[in-house]
Amino acid sequence: MKGKQKNYREEKKRARKGSKEQSRIFFKLI
């Protein structure tokens, strides 16, 4: 449950910072 909460928090942070989401997509591309 703790891991899920951390993921939710990270997702919320990513939604706030679009640049972070783009960085993740770039990492996935590499």
Sequence and secondary structure as in RCSB ss.txt:
>XXXX:A:sequence
MKGKQKNYREEKKRARKGSKEQSRIFFKLI
>XXXX:A:secstr
 HHHHHHHHHHHHHHH HHHHHHHHHHHH 
